[in-house]
């Protein structure tokens, strides 16, 4: 993940990845 490229679009991608990871952890 490139912290230097953290614009609003990057934030959305990070939020999606985080949400996906949380959902996967919840299914465990």
Helices and strands as residue ranges (DSSP letters): G 3-5, H 8-27
